[in-house]
Amino acid sequence: MNEKKTLLFLVDDDALFLKSLEIEFSQNTTSVIKTFATGELCLDSLTQNPDIIILDYYLNGVDKKAINGLETLDKIKTTNPQIPVIMLSSQDKIAVAVNCMKHQAFDYIVKSETAFIRLQKAITTIFHYQKIEKALSWYMEKM
């Protein structure tokens, strides 16, 4: 059976970190990976209907005029609230994480040597929730 591959968007203005994430996901998953250096480029590609977006909190490190991750998150959720977005940042502050969750991020992960493992776990959780939601919808339709 031919299963649809997961389309994963990676958005980060740190080129080195973005490339390392792309390599990790390419080598350890069967996902189709698309990378973007700005929120604007990600938003322009939303018509591709990504399954998951991993989005950096700060996106204006290179281009000071670029929109930041929170603004990008808000625009993603306005366009398609069903796309799960995992926020990623070097900011290890509870207030930043809480703010991201208020803006409908699925999770908040601090950039570290364990970030990739934590991202994989978050993605697994997303698929688990989606499976439960699908089953629940099916049961609700039958009632």
N, C-alpha and C positions, 0 to 999 in steps of 0.2 A: 504494500500500500504506500502511496506517495503522500507523505505528510508535508503540510505547508511549513516552510522554515520560518522561524521567528525573525522579524525585521526589527533590529535594534539600532536606535540612534544614539550616538555618543557625542556630547556637546561640551567642549572645553577649549578655552583660549590658550591653555598651556600645551603647546605642540608636543613636547616630550611625553607628558603624562597621557595625552590623548592617544599618541602612537602606542604607548605601552599598554593602555587599555584595549586598543584595537587588536594588538598582537595576542594578548591574553584571551580575549573573547574568540578570536579567529582560531587559535590553537586548541581551546578547551570547550568550545560549543559548536553547534551546527548552525548558529544564527547567521543571518545576513547582516553585515555591519556597515553602517553609513556614519561617517564622521563629519563634524561641523565645528568650525572655529568660532562661530558667533551664533547668538540666538536668532538673529535675522535669517541666516542661512538655514537653520533648522526649521523656522516657521515657514519659509518659502517651500520647504519640502514636505510639509505635513500631508499633502495630497497623496503621498506614498503610503499613508496609513501605517505608521510604525506600531509595533506591538508594545514596545516599551521605549521610554526615553530616559537616558542617564544624563543629567544636566548639572553643569557646574554652577555654583552659587554666584561666583563673580565671573563675569564674562567680558569685562571691559578692561582687562589688564593690558592688552595690546592696543586696542582702539578705544580710547576714552569716550567716544561718542556711541559706542555699541550699547545695546540694552543689556541689563544684567540678568542673571539667572532667574530671579524672582519675577521680573517683568515678563521674561520669556515663559515661565511657568504659567502666569496668569493668562497670557495669550494662547498658550496651548490648551488650557482648560476652557477658555472661551470658545475656541475652535472645535475641540472635541474633548469633553470632560471624561470620556471613557479611557483615554490613553493614560496608563500609569506612568508617573514620572518619579524617578528616584533622584533626589538632590544629592550632590556630591560637593564637598568643600574641605578646605584645609582649616576652616573655622571650627574649633572644638568648643563651641559655646551652646549651652542649652537654649538660650534666647533665640539664636539663629535657627536651630533645629525646630523649635516650637513655631516660629514664624513661618517656616517652610510648610509645616504641617497645616497651619491655618490657611495657607494658600493652596491646599489640596495635594501636596506632594504625598506620594505613597510612603516614602521613607527618606531618611536623611543619613548619609554615611560620610564619615570623616575620612579624608584622604590619608592613607597610611599604608604600611606594608601589608596589612590584612584587608585593605579595601576591596580587592578583587573577590576574595572569598565571601565577604559580607554582601557584595553585589550579587554574586551567584545565589546566595541564600535568599536575598530579597526577591530576586526574579523567580525562584522556585515558589516562594510564598505567593507572589502575584498569580502565577499559573494555578496554584492550589485554590486561591480565592475565586478566580474566574471559573474554575471547574465547579465549585460549590454553587456559585451564582447561576450558572447554566442549569445545573440540576434542580435548583430551587425554582427557577423560572419554568422549567418543564413540569415540575410537580404542581405549581400554581395554575398553570394552564389546564391541567387535567382535572382540577377540582371544580 
